[in-house]
Amino acid sequence: MAHPAFLPWPRRWLYALKVASWPKLLAPMALGQAIGVAAAGAWDPLATLLGAGQCVALLGAVVLLNDYGDREVDALKRHLYPDAGSPKTIPDGILGAQALLLAGLGAAALALAIGGAAELWLPRPGAFLGAAACLGIFVAYSFPPLRLNYRGGGEYLEMLGVGVLLPWFNAYLQGGDPAPALALALLPGFALLALASAVTSGLADEVSDRRGGKVTFTTRYGNVLSRTVGENLMIAGALLWAFAARTGALSPWVVLPAVLALVIHWRDLLALSPTATTNAFPSIGRYKRALNQAIAESTLVLALALVIATIVQGSGGRGVELAPSGMCPLEQVDRTVARARAEIAGRR
């Protein structure tokens, strides 16, 4: 396979955009949209289009500007390990630093513009500020004066941005409710999954980050503890999703497929874990892909289940009715099942 620096210009940009990593943000966007559909009881295609557009623009800004912000520590890693890991965009001459900076700023401006458009077209008061907050978390993550990804707070900031703010923003765009009950029920569990991804994201850069003065969870606590914490956070997220069903916030049948998908992937992840040791770059790559795939797939399963439940609910079919005002739209599913059981018992 040709080195990315020798690819045609469009393919070099495609490489720099790291499309394979996009599910990390697209999955929470989809979950937020599904929460909005369930909260409103209907689907607004324009809200989905604007949410997806804002997410893709944000992805472009995050990926390109993060490479720009990390260019020095990436160059250090390439110096330490000339032939290890995937090629780095700037140190390996795939694209220039100025080009990445300008393209990243353009993508950031587009993300803000889409937020402004959503505020006017849907309309959603405060949508522009929501888009600015999503972008602001990333700026605080990678750039001065905070630059928390270099000071030990990057993982928690990623948990807040990816695990809470992005899906909440999309739920608001789609449903129009700034505090949907389903978001309160589901996002704590998803925030732990986002933290699991963030904690393990620095595994491949442990040595170079430490020498470059970058403080991450892995440089502070080491490879083994990072993997252990990430794996346990995945199970904790699954438990919180299951707890949301137990509290009656939504039907267990909505949550169960996502929890099962997460647990099955978690077992596969444990099989890969012992080989993902410090500087074992191929094994670390497989481990991180498996972890992020587990989170993305289980989240998409949950989003799909929410949408299907909402469709069934809106169809007027037996066993599912619209929830009364002030109650979570899916909460009525469990109550209806209880009434059906009472009817059957009465007939007997």
N, C-alpha and C positions, 0 to 999 in steps of 0.2 A: 504494500500500500504506500502511495506517495506521501511524503511529508506534507502536512497542511500548508506550510509556507510556499509550496510549489503548486498548489491547487489554483484553479481559475479564481478570479476576484470574487464572484458571488459565493463560491463554495468556501472561501476563506472567511467571509462574513458569517456564513451559516455555521461554520465551525466555532467561530468566536461567540456566537449567540448560545451555544451549548443547548441545543433544542432537547437533547435527551434529559436534561435536568428540569425542563419546564413543568412536568407533572407536580413538582414540589409546590408550585403556586397555583397551577390550574386546578388541582384537586380541592384545595380550600375554597377557591372561587366557585367551583361546582357545588360544594356543600352549602356555601352561603346562598347561592341561587335557589337550591332546593329548599332550604329553610324559609326563604322568602315566598316560594310557591306555596308551601304548606301553610304559612301564616296568612297569606291572602286568599288561599283556596282557588287560585287561578294563576295562569302563566302569562307574563308580559314579554313577548319576544324582543321588544326594543330594550328592555332592562337587561336581558341576557346578552344582547349584542353589545351594549355599552359596557357591561361588566366584564365580558370577555375581552373587549378591546382595551379597556383600562388595564386588565391583568397582563395582557401580552406586552403592552407598552411599558408597564412596570417591570416586567421580566427583562425586556431589553435594557432598560436603564440599570437594573440591578446587576445583570451579568457583565455588561460592558464597563460600567463605572467601577464595579468591584475589581475587575482585572486591572483597570487603571490605578485604583488605590493600592492594590497589592503588588504592583510591578516590581518594587524593590525586593520584597521577600520572595517573590516568584523567581527573580533573577538569582537570588541566593540559593534557592533550591536547585535550580538548573546547574549552578556552579558545583554544588555538593554532589548531585546525582545527574551527571550529564545524559545518561541513557535511561533513566528511570522515570516512570509515570508518563502521563499523557503530555504532549507538547503544550507549553504555555504561550498564550496569544502574543504577548509583547516580547518576552525574552527570547522566544524561538523565531522571531521575525515574521510571524503570520500577519500581523497588522501593527501599525505604528501607534504609539501612545496618544498622539494628538487626534488621530482618526477615531480611536475608541472614546476619547473624552467628548469630542463633538457629537458623535453618534449617540452616546449615552445621555448627554444633555438634551438632545433632540427627542429621544424616547421619553425622558422625564417630562419634558414640556407637553408631549402628546398625552401622557397619562393625566396630567393636570387638566388639559383641555377637554378630555373626555369626561372627567369629573364635573367640569363646568357645564358641559353639554347635558349631562344627566340631570343636573340641578334645574336646567331650563326646560328640557324636553319631556321629562317623565311626569311631573316635576318632583324633585326630591330636595327640599331645602337642606343646605349643609353638605350636599354631595361633593362640592368642590373642596371643602375643608376635609372631608373624609379621604378624598384622593390625595390631598396634600399631606395628611397624617400618614397614609401608607408610604408615601415617598419620603417623608421626614424621618420615619423610623430607619429607613435604609441609609439616609445621609448621616444620621447619628451613629449608625453601625460602622461605616467605612471611612468617614471624613472628619477632619478637625472641625470644631474644637473637641468634640466628645470622642469620636473614633473608638467606640466601645469594643469593637471587635479586636482591638489591640490592647485593651485594658481589662479584659476579663469579664465583660458584661455582654459580649456579642450574642452568646447562646440565649440568654434570657430576653434580649431585645428581639431576636428572631422568633422566639416563642410568642411574644406579644404581637409582632407584626404578622407572621404567617399563621399562627394558631388562633388568634383572636380578631385582630383588626381587619384583615383581608376578608375572611368569611362574613364577619359582621357587616362590613361595608356592602358586600354583595347581597346579603339578606335584606338590607335596607333598600338598595336599588330595586330589587325585585318585589318585595312585599310592601314597602312604604312604612313599616313599623320600626321605629328606632330601637325598640327593646322587645323583640319577639321572644316568647317563652321558650321556644325550641332552641334558640341560640343560648339561652341561659342553661338549658339542660345538656346540650351537646358540645359546646365549645370548650368547657373545662377539660373534657377527655381529649379532644383534638389538640388542645394547647400542649398537653403532655406528649402527644405524638410528635408535634412540631419540635418540642424541646429534645426529644430522643434523636431526631434527625440532626438538630443543631449540635448536640454534644458529640456525636460521632463524625461530624463533617470534617473535623480537623485531624483525623487519624493519619491520613497520608502525609500531612505536613508537620508532624510532631517535631522532628529534629530541626528542620529549616525555620519553622515558626519560633522555636525556642532560641535559636541562634540569632534570629532577626529581631528579637525583643518583643514578639507578639505573644500576648497572654491569652490563651484559650483554655477551655476545660482540659483538653488533652495535654497541653504543655505544662499545666499546673498539676494535674493528678495522674497523668500517664495513660498509656494505651489500655491496660487491662481494666482499670476503673471506668474509663470512658465507655468501653464496650458493655461492661456490667450495668452501668447506669442507664445507657441507652436501651438495653434489652428489658430492664425492669420498668422503665418509663412506658414502653410499649404495652406491657401487661397492665400497668396502672391505668393507661388510657382506655384499654378495653374494659376494665372493671368500672370505670366511671361511666362509659357508655351503657353498660349493663345496669348500673345503679340508676341511671336516668329512666330506664324502663321500669325498674322496680318501684320507683317513687310515683309512677303513674303519669309522668310528664308526656309519655308517648307509648304506643303499643310495643310490647316485647318483640312482636314479629317484624317490626321495622328495624330494630337494633340487632337482632340475633344474626342475620346473615353477615353484617359487617364485623361483628365480634368473632364469629367463626373464621371468617377470612383472615382476620388479623392474627388469631391464635395459630392457624395453620402455617401462615408465613413466618410467624415467630419461631415455630419449631424448626423450620428450614434454616432460619437465621442462626439458631444455636449450633447447628451442624457446621456452619461456616466460621463461627466465631473463633475457635482455637487457632486457626491458621492466620487470622488477620492481625498479626503481631507487628511491632514497630519495624518500619521500612520494608515490610512484605507487601510491596505495592500492588501486584496483581490480586493477591488475596484480599487486601483492604478494599480494592475496587469492587470485587465481587460482593463483599460484605455490605458495603455502603449501597450498592445497587439493590441488593436484596431488601435491605431495611427500608429504603425509600420506596421501592415497589410495594412492599407490604402496606406502608402508610397510604400511598396513593390509591391502591386498588381497594382497600377496605373503606376508605373515605368515599370513593366513587360508588361503591356498593351501597353505603349508607345514603348517599344523595339520591341514588336511583330508587331505593326503597321508600324514601320520603315522597318522591314524586308519584310513584305508583300508588301509595296509600292515599295521597291527595286525589288522584284520578278516580280511584275506587270510591272514595268518600263523596266526591262530587257527582258520581253517576247515579246516586240514589239507590245503589244495590243494597240487598238485605244484609244487615249486620254492620253497616257503616253509615253514620249520619253526621250532619254538620254539627260541630260543637257549639254550645250556647256562647253568647257574647261574654268575653272575659276569660274564656277557657281555651287552652291549647287546642287547635283544630283537630289534632289526632287523639286527644285524650278520650273523646267520646267512643272510640273503638272499643276500649276495654269495658266501658259502661254498657254498651250495646250487647257485647258478649254475655255479660252478667244477666241482663234482662232476658236474653234468649234462653239461658240456662234455667232461669226461674220459670219461664213459660213451659219449658219441657217438663220440669218437675211438677208443675201444676196439672198438666195433662195426665201425668201418671197417677 
